[in-house]
Amino acid sequence: MGIERIELLDFTLELAKTPPLKFLKDYIIPQFQPEVIVMGYDSHFGHLRQGNYDFLCRHSEELGYRVEYVEPLLFEGKPISSSSIRNLLLSGKIEAANYLLGRPYRLIGKVGHSNSKGRKLGFPTANLNLLCPHQLIPKSGIYLSKVIWQENVFFGLTNIGCSPTVKNTGVIEIETHILDFQDNLYGQIMELDLLSYLREEKMFKNVDELKTAIQNDIALARVMLKEFSG
């Protein structure tokens, strides 16, 4: 994309109360000396969202910059936005979210300890602890996923949820059974691309029902992977 620098500001009460002109003169102009400022169709800044495209245009000659306006990019007649993508992720519509993102939604973390429940069932899992604790976790359920580890690519089934059949903690976890893989990834950094939502997480009557469901999930995943590769 050609982006060389991203500046993150702590959204403090002081920053929230900063008038847009003061923000421009005291921060944007001296910090970046911009020749061009690009504004999206719904972009605002400054106290009470008073700064917008028209505001920037009024002060452009005085402060020595040009303003460019970006029209919304539409999908099914509606603007693509971060909030619309978040809503898709939270509702399990991962394929639609990936389409709007232009790439699969990725979770990055370190593989942590597990209680070995999956291994005892015959389906060992890598339990992902997110590097960014604030990253959005999509809707609970079973996903077809792509696993990237040390530039190696594998595929697997990722369960996002609390595994109610074998656990009673109620804690949401991210567990991935990697297909045709035997190594122990404990302590390793793993990237996880969510490709497709297969089904919702379910409380089964017993462990045998759970094992049958996992076997069916794996069979479906292999069929889908053949279709993707074909």
C-alpha positions as CSV (number, residue, x, y, z in Angstrom):
1,M,0.0,0.0,0.0
2,G,3.0,2.3,0.3
3,I,2.3,3.2,3.9
4,E,5.6,4.0,5.6
5,R,4.4,5.1,9.0
6,I,1.4,4.7,11.2
7,E,0.9,7.0,14.1
8,L,-1.1,5.8,17.1
9,L,-2.4,8.3,19.6
10,D,-3.8,7.5,23.1
11,F,-7.4,8.8,23.0
12,T,-7.2,10.7,26.3
13,L,-9.8,13.1,27.6
14,E,-7.4,16.0,26.7
15,L,-7.2,14.7,23.1
16,A,-10.9,14.3,22.9
17,K,-11.5,17.9,23.9
18,T,-8.9,19.3,21.5
19,P,-10.5,21.6,18.9
20,P,-9.8,20.6,15.3
21,L,-7.8,23.7,14.4
22,K,-5.6,23.4,17.5
23,F,-5.0,19.7,16.6
24,L,-4.0,20.8,13.1
25,K,-1.7,23.6,14.1
26,D,-0.2,22.0,17.2
27,Y,0.2,18.4,16.0
28,I,-0.5,17.6,12.3
29,I,1.3,20.5,10.7
30,P,4.5,20.6,12.8
31,Q,4.8,16.8,13.1
32,F,4.3,15.9,9.5
33,Q,4.4,19.0,7.3
34,P,1.8,17.5,5.0
35,E,1.5,18.5,1.4
36,V,-1.7,16.5,1.0
37,I,-4.3,15.5,3.6
38,V,-6.7,12.7,2.5
39,M,-10.1,12.5,4.0
40,G,-12.7,9.7,3.7
41,Y,-16.3,10.4,3.1
42,D,-17.2,10.0,6.8
43,S,-13.9,11.1,8.4
44,H,-14.0,13.5,11.4
45,F,-11.6,14.7,14.0
46,G,-11.3,17.1,16.8
47,H,-13.7,18.0,19.6
48,L,-17.4,17.1,18.8
49,R,-16.2,15.7,15.4
50,Q,-16.1,19.3,14.1
51,G,-13.1,18.6,11.8
52,N,-14.1,17.3,8.4
53,Y,-13.4,17.7,4.7
54,D,-15.0,21.1,4.5
55,F,-13.1,22.3,7.6
56,L,-9.8,21.2,6.1
57,C,-10.5,22.9,2.8
58,R,-11.2,26.2,4.6
59,H,-7.8,26.2,6.3
60,S,-5.8,24.6,3.5
61,E,-4.4,27.8,2.0
62,E,-3.5,29.3,5.4
63,L,-1.6,26.1,6.5
64,G,-0.2,25.2,3.1
65,Y,-1.7,21.8,2.2
66,R,-4.1,20.3,-0.3
67,V,-7.1,18.2,0.5
68,E,-8.2,15.0,-1.3
69,Y,-11.6,13.4,-0.9
70,V,-12.1,9.7,-1.1
71,E,-15.5,8.4,-2.1
72,P,-16.9,5.4,-0.2
73,L,-16.3,1.9,-1.6
74,L,-19.6,0.1,-1.8
75,F,-20.6,-3.5,-1.3
76,E,-24.2,-4.5,-2.0
77,G,-25.0,-0.8,-2.1
78,K,-23.6,0.0,1.4
79,P,-20.2,1.6,2.3
80,I,-17.5,-0.8,3.4
81,S,-16.5,0.2,6.9
82,S,-14.6,-1.2,9.9
83,S,-17.9,-1.5,11.8
84,S,-19.6,-3.5,9.0
85,I,-16.6,-5.9,8.9
86,R,-16.7,-6.2,12.7
87,N,-20.4,-7.1,12.6
88,L,-19.7,-9.8,9.9
89,L,-17.0,-11.3,12.1
90,L,-19.2,-11.3,15.2
91,S,-22.0,-13.0,13.2
92,G,-19.8,-15.8,11.8
93,K,-19.9,-14.5,8.2
94,I,-16.2,-15.0,7.8
95,E,-16.2,-15.3,4.0
96,A,-18.0,-12.0,3.6
97,A,-15.7,-10.3,6.1
98,N,-12.6,-11.7,4.2
99,Y,-14.0,-10.4,0.9
100,L,-14.4,-6.9,2.3
101,L,-10.9,-7.1,3.9
102,G,-9.3,-8.3,0.7
103,R,-7.6,-11.1,2.7
104,P,-8.5,-13.7,5.3
105,Y,-9.0,-12.5,8.8
106,R,-5.9,-13.4,10.8
107,L,-5.3,-14.1,14.4
108,I,-1.7,-14.0,15.7
109,G,-0.5,-15.5,18.9
110,K,1.7,-17.8,20.9
111,V,0.8,-21.4,21.4
112,G,0.2,-22.0,25.1
113,H,-0.6,-24.8,27.5
114,S,-3.6,-27.0,27.0
115,N,-5.4,-29.5,29.2
116,S,-4.7,-32.2,26.6
117,K,-8.4,-32.9,26.2
118,G,-8.1,-32.8,22.4
119,R,-5.1,-35.2,22.4
120,K,-6.9,-37.7,24.6
121,L,-9.8,-37.6,22.1
122,G,-7.4,-38.3,19.3
123,F,-7.4,-34.7,18.0
124,P,-4.5,-32.7,19.4
125,T,-4.8,-29.0,19.3
126,A,-2.6,-25.9,19.4
127,N,-4.1,-23.3,21.8
128,L,-3.5,-19.8,20.7
129,N,-2.9,-17.0,23.1
130,L,-3.4,-13.7,21.1
131,L,-0.4,-11.3,21.1
132,C,-2.9,-8.5,21.0
133,P,-5.4,-9.0,23.8
134,H,-7.7,-6.4,22.3
135,Q,-8.0,-8.1,18.9
136,L,-11.6,-9.0,18.0
137,I,-12.4,-12.6,18.4
138,P,-15.0,-13.8,15.8
139,K,-18.2,-15.6,16.6
140,S,-17.8,-18.9,18.5
141,G,-17.9,-22.0,16.3
142,I,-15.8,-24.3,14.1
143,Y,-13.8,-22.7,11.3
144,L,-11.7,-24.1,8.4
145,S,-8.4,-22.3,8.9
146,K,-4.9,-21.9,7.4
147,V,-2.0,-22.1,9.8
148,I,1.3,-20.3,9.2
149,W,4.2,-21.3,11.3
150,Q,7.8,-20.4,10.4
151,E,6.8,-19.8,6.8
152,N,5.2,-23.3,6.6
153,V,1.6,-23.5,5.7
154,F,-0.9,-26.1,7.0
155,F,-4.6,-26.3,7.2
156,G,-6.8,-27.2,10.2
157,L,-10.0,-26.9,12.1
158,T,-10.2,-24.0,14.6
159,N,-12.7,-24.1,17.5
160,I,-13.4,-20.7,19.0
161,G,-15.4,-21.2,22.1
162,C,-15.5,-22.8,25.5
163,S,-15.7,-26.5,24.5
164,P,-18.7,-27.2,26.7
165,T,-18.7,-30.9,26.2
166,V,-15.3,-31.4,27.9
167,K,-14.8,-28.2,29.9
168,N,-16.9,-26.2,32.3
169,T,-14.8,-23.0,32.7
170,G,-16.9,-21.0,30.2
171,V,-13.7,-19.3,29.0
172,I,-13.4,-18.6,25.3
173,E,-10.4,-20.3,23.8
174,I,-8.9,-20.6,20.3
175,E,-7.9,-24.2,19.6
176,T,-6.7,-25.5,16.3
177,H,-6.4,-29.2,15.2
178,I,-3.8,-29.0,12.4
179,L,-4.4,-31.6,9.7
180,D,-1.6,-34.2,9.0
181,F,0.7,-32.5,11.6
182,Q,2.4,-34.1,14.6
183,D,4.9,-31.6,15.9
184,N,4.5,-29.8,19.3
185,L,4.2,-26.0,18.7
186,Y,4.2,-25.0,22.4
187,G,5.8,-21.6,22.8
188,Q,5.9,-20.9,19.1
189,I,4.3,-17.9,17.3
190,M,1.5,-19.0,15.0
191,E,-0.6,-17.2,12.5
192,L,-4.2,-18.3,11.9
193,D,-6.2,-17.3,8.9
194,L,-9.9,-18.1,9.2
195,L,-11.3,-19.2,5.9
196,S,-14.8,-20.6,6.3
197,Y,-17.4,-21.0,9.1
198,L,-18.4,-24.6,9.3
199,R,-20.9,-24.8,12.2
200,E,-21.7,-23.4,15.6
201,E,-20.2,-24.8,18.8
202,K,-22.4,-27.4,20.4
203,M,-22.9,-29.1,23.7
204,F,-22.9,-32.9,22.9
205,K,-24.5,-35.6,25.0
206,N,-21.3,-37.4,25.4
207,V,-17.7,-37.6,24.2
208,D,-18.5,-40.2,21.5
209,E,-20.9,-37.8,19.9
210,L,-18.2,-35.1,20.0
211,K,-15.6,-37.3,18.4
212,T,-18.1,-38.2,15.6
213,A,-18.8,-34.5,15.0
214,I,-15.0,-33.7,14.8
215,Q,-14.5,-36.6,12.4
216,N,-17.3,-35.2,10.2
217,D,-15.8,-31.7,10.5
218,I,-12.4,-33.0,9.3
219,A,-14.0,-34.9,6.4
220,L,-15.8,-31.7,5.3
221,A,-12.6,-29.7,5.7
222,R,-10.8,-32.0,3.4
223,V,-13.5,-31.8,0.8
224,M,-13.5,-28.0,0.9
225,L,-9.7,-27.9,0.6
226,K,-9.8,-30.0,-2.5
227,E,-12.4,-27.6,-4.0
228,F,-10.2,-24.6,-3.1
229,S,-7.1,-26.2,-4.7
230,G,-9.1,-27.3,-7.7
